[in-house]
């Protein structure tokens, strides 16, 4: 329920050493404090950028994403936004990124984040470093804390190591050791809000992993609010709406969204979530009215098309304005979406204006489809206006298609709809059947004149004059 024509692709420029690589974002994944952005370059190469708290940590070109890696698990367990998702541009921190030096990466990270965060970040980079390299870094942090008597901090690192490499005996031994037993009891027996006061990272990761559980979902919401992570809060709400097809607190999340994006963008996002924004939010009418005032009729139509059948009555005047001003070619290219609108409006508007619009509509369709196909496409509209002269002509044309004795009549109908090539074919057939009749010759001259083919028009006019003169003499 969202018009993809209104969603723009997101481009990113990546500076890697002395090279600049440009590509298009084809997917983004949110996984607790981390984010992965997948980029496809013009030569069909895939780059993956890993972020922590909206800051780029590292990225590289990857041939494949290995099964069981952080990126692979994020795709299956995180919040995934594909390239056509209208919220995707909002969560891209920067469209120009610089990939850090790989050799200096962890020393730089220690200048920006706590050692516990560095240990967690290391677990997100297993697509770019070997597992042994990352375990060695995490072990160093663990032993640093233990040597300095910070056993609770060391225990937190053991938790991270166990989650990253469950098969590692060292991590399991540490968790079961006497030194850490009291901490283990604290985690197992304390409510999550109490654990959060001691280890926010652990609780946030745990709640995100279990976010479909109502209790953990509520705790995660509270954490994000405290951290002013409103974009992540919006994503959490969107995922819930998408999964359960039930939207609550739309006004509340609209107010949050409008801190970051325009109402136009929010309309698209709600449409993507199968929520009718024009039913739910009164301020959407102002957005569409502004488009009409600025004569952006096609844009307004694209916003409304998916909800044509379920718009409030306050949009009736809006639909009439669109019917009056939209180009027929645009209507033809979106005929399925406009079908219901046309059925409604042709009954409400002045007959002459509607007949003219319908005539243009049939003509445009005949430029792309044969007569039978056009007739089928317009059947739903025809049923609502059975007395239309345009449709009566079209119905008559379909009955004449296989009748060689009425090519003259069929050609004249084609000419009325400005389908000059088809008309020429009909009049030429009539001329073959009745070589002494000058009427089809005159029509051929007119058709070529309408096509701007002056020489052919003059030639047929001369034949017409000769045939007419012969008939008068006889």
Secondary structure, 3 states (H helix, E strand, C coil): CCCHHHCCCCEEEEEECCEEEEEEEEEEEEECCEEEEEEEECCCCEEEEEEECCEEEEEEECCCCCCCCHHHHHHHHCEEEECCCCCHHHHCCCCEEECCCCCCHHHHHHHHCCHHHHHHHHHCCCCCCCHHHHHHHHHHHHHHHHHCCCHHHHHHHHHHHHHHCCCCHHHHHHHHCHHHHHHHHHHHHCCHHHHHHHCHHHHHHHHHHCCCCHHHHHHHHHHHHHCCCHHHHHHHHHHHHHHHCCCCCHHHHHHHHCCCCCHHHHHHHHHHCCCCHHHHCCCHHHHHHHHHHCCCHHHHHHHHHHHHHHCCHHHHHHHHHHHHHCCHHHHHHCHHHHHHHHHHHHHHCCHHHHHHHHHHHHHHHHCCCCHHHHHHHCHHHHHHCCCCHHHHHHHHHHHHCCCHHHHHHHHHHHHHCCCHHHHHHHHHHHHHHCCCCCHHHHHHHHHHHHCCCHHHHHHHHHHHHHHHHHHHHC
